[in-house]
Structures are given as structure tokens and as C-alpha cells.
Amino acid sequence: MNLAQELLRAELARTTRRLFLQECAAGLGAAWLASAAANALGASSAPAVRDAARPLAPMMPPLPAKAKRVIYLHMAGSPSQLDLFDYKPELHRLDGQDCPQEFIAGKRFAFIRGVPKLLGPQFPFKQHGQSGAWISDRLPQLASVADKLCFVRTMVTDQFNHGPAQLLVHTGNQNLGYAAMGSWATYGLGSENQNLPGFVVLLSGGKFPDAGKSVWGSGFLPSVYQGVQCRSSGDPVLFLSNPPGIDRSLRGKMVDAIADVNRQTYNEAADPETLTRISQYELAYRMQMSATDAMDLNQEPAHIHKLYGTEPGQESLANNCLLARRLVERGVRYVQLYDWGWDSHGAGENEALHHGFKDKCRQLDQPVTALLLDLEQRGLLDETLIVWSGEFGRTPMRENRGGQEMTLIGRDHHPHAFTVWLAGGGVRAGHAHGETDPIGYAPAVDRVEVRDLHATMLRLLGIDHERLVFPFQGLDQKLTGVKPARVIDSIIA
């Protein structure tokens, strides 16, 4: 036996069963990572392997992209489309009459009992711009930019409770544990700024969405792709500042030491989440300066604060709209805004259409209009997709409970029709897709499912929704799920 054979025999003798399985698993993991990256990018030739040390590194979209980034404006609680964007003269004529049985027999509602009364539009509507878009007087400033908007009036969902409906709108599934649209976008494309999260979440209205933080979770995707909630006052992210007695240099050494321990753990166990942990610690260190700068509204000139109606130091929709602009201009891929308080029931003054709803419209009108104008003047609107929605619609019937009408006017949850509008990012400006029936109960033509909206958003980002997949529970999971989804070609410019 020669020396080489003796060394090989000694090495094999030292190889334990556990070490063999670990090394085998690491090799299989590397092979899977190459395959998954290829599938996620829709590659048709040699796979492009992700850099495990830089999971948010920017990646070229596999298809021609019209949008580079997304700002999603979610009005948690769901505004009434019949009092903002979907004008129904026939419903106005029938106001106060009993709702026909065909619309209530065998149907499920949250707060409608007996035979409800039809409820016409509660505010005056006018047509605006060359497009002739119908918008109520609740949003006069947004109406002034009507020709920049693209309305989808025939959105439907199969959920009529807030939490599951919010999960469906943002993750493509009404159940917990699925990845948010922002997570899919950063998984597929990475982010252009490695010193900020690729997916940022901003809250206003004083409360979390009903579905909680799950609506910006990464689900089965690596946790580095989950949304990072930032605040518009204090530390942008909790515990981002150094604790007393720790300076930036020492913090850097601590991060390096933790990374060394984690790399050793990864070499032993080959768990991909260990690499995610390393990346998150390093990102947090880089964010100490970059996030603080990005979230500092005091850097904005007075005319910008006047445009948005902002008040630095508060958590408001106005502040968050301005923060969204500052984030996307710094290369953040996906910014998700949640504004709580749009649940337009008749149970209390903060909810009813002639009380809290009016206040919410005032809070929305100026900053969202300013966001569109500000992005446009900076040359960012064409490559930034803006999406505005609730999680479902509102009924054309007046809410009642136990057969008794509410003292205050409100509308119940309605999954059968709601309105979403989009702007910028390659959508067809001044266009309206679909039409609901004469009372706005259900789509008459061009019905759009939530998964169709997701497929369209991904297509605008240059991604084929059928090819952006991640293996989990024996399936190649997709944002659009297992049912057929279609790109809404008519709304793409």
C-alpha cells in the first residue's frame, strides 16, 4: 500500500456517519440552490446561482420590465368603492328600497340580517380629466390627477373577514405561513441598495392590520426576504442604535465575531437560515447610518412638507408617503404602507360613512396625490408601480343587525366587487378595466381575481408568475397559487 492509499484510508476512518451526511446535505443544498435560482429567474439556459453571502444582491429580471420598484398603499378595513370610484346612478335611484332577494338569498354577510335597504352613493360624483374618470368629492386632489390612474373596478375575493382577506391580497393565500408579495419581489430581483432592507413596511392609523405582521412575512422563503417594519419617529427600527457604552467600532467587531460563529455553525450543519442570520446582522450594522438618513424627514425642504402635509415626528399616512418616496429613490425594491381605520360600518362615529370615513379621506387625499406628483417630477414614476387597495369591497345595501337598521350609515363587507387603482410603473394611465352591474354588486364584464393582480404586478417587474417558484411541502409554491392566473394585459401600457 503506497502513501496516498494510506492517507485516504486514514481519512475515511475519521469520517463519521454524521459528518458524511452533513457534507452530502451541503452538496445537495448547493445543487438545489442553483436549480431554485434558475427556476425563480425563469432561466432558459445555464442557471444563475445566488451569492449566498449577498441574498439581496440585485438580479436582472428575466423578462423586459416596466417597473423597478413597488409602493403598495393598503387601506386596512377597506374603503367603500361605491362612495369613491364606482359611480352607480341606478343605485342612487333605488336608494332606500328593499334589496332584491337575488342579492341576499343564500349569501353570507358579516352585519346584514333580514331584508336590507339599498344604499345609494353618499357623496356627489363628477367626471375628471380627459379620461372622464368618475371620482367622488371626497378626494378632490386625487381627482386632479385622474389621468395618471388606472382603475380595476371588478376585483373579487372569496374572503369577507378582514384578516384572511388581507392575507389573500398580500400573500396570495388566506392562511398563515405564506410569503408576501414584497418577499417574492425581493427573492426574485434582490434590491438595489444593500444598506437598506429590500422590503420595508410603514404603518399609520394607530393599529396593526387585522392579520398582523403575517401580511409582510416571508413564509417559507428565507427570512432575509421578510418585510422590515420601520417607524417615522425614534429609531427607524427598534434597537438599531448602539446601547450605552458601545460605539460603532465595537459594534462592528461584535457583528464580525457573531458572523464567525455563525459561519462555523453553517459549515457544521449547512442550514441556509444560518447564512440569512449572518446577512441580517450585517445589514442591521449598515442600516445604522443608511436607515437613519433615509427616514429623516427633516432633510426635506419646506415646499415638500407643504406638498404632502407632513409633520415630522408623527406616524401618519402623509409622513409615510414621503418616506416611501425617500426609500424608493434610494433603491428599496418594495415599500408597503398600511393605513388602519377604513372599516366603514355603522356601529360608531369613527366608522360611519358620514363621520370617520370623511376623516380618512381627508388624511388620504393630499399625501397620496403628492406622492404621485413628487415621483413624477423626480423622474421616478415611470419605473415605480403604485398600487392602492383595500382587502375587499363594500355592499350596495345598508348595513343592519338583527333586521334593525343602524342609526349611523354604513356598508358591510363585500367580497364580490371592489376597486383597485394603479399608477406609474408601466400601467395604462387614464384607463378603467371592467364594469360592475348597475348597483355595483358584482362584475358584469372582465372579472379580476387577486391572483390575476399578482401575476400582473410580477409581469410589470419583469417576472413570469409561473416561473417564480420555491419548493415547499412537496410543491413548487408560487405567489399566484395552484389555480390558473392571468396577466391583465389591457392595463399594461
Secondary structure, 3 states (H helix, E strand, C coil): CCHHHHHHHHHHHHCCHHHHHHHHHHHHHHHHHHHHHHHHHCCCCCCCCCCCCCCCCCCCCCCCCCCCEEEEEEEECCCCHHHCCCCCHHHHHCCCCECCHHHCCCCCCCCCCCCCEECCCCCCEEEECCCCEEEECCCHHHHCCHHHEEEEEEEECCCCCHHHHHHHHHHCCCCCCCCCHHHHHHHHHCCCCCCCCCEEEEEECCCCCCCHHHHHCCCCCCHHHCCEEECCCCCCCCCCCCCCCCCHHHHHHHHHHHHHHHHHHHHHHCCHHHHHHHHHHHHHHHHHHHHHHHCCHHHCCHHHHHHHCCCCCCCCHHHHHHHHHHHHCCCCCEEEEEEECCCCCCCCCCCCCCCHHHHHHHHHHHHHHHHHHHHHHCCCHHHEEEEEECCCEEEEEECEECCEECCCCCEEEECCCEEEEEECCCECCCEEECEECCCCCCEEECCEEHHHHHHHHHHHCCCCCCCCCEEECCEEECCCCCCCCCCCHHHEC
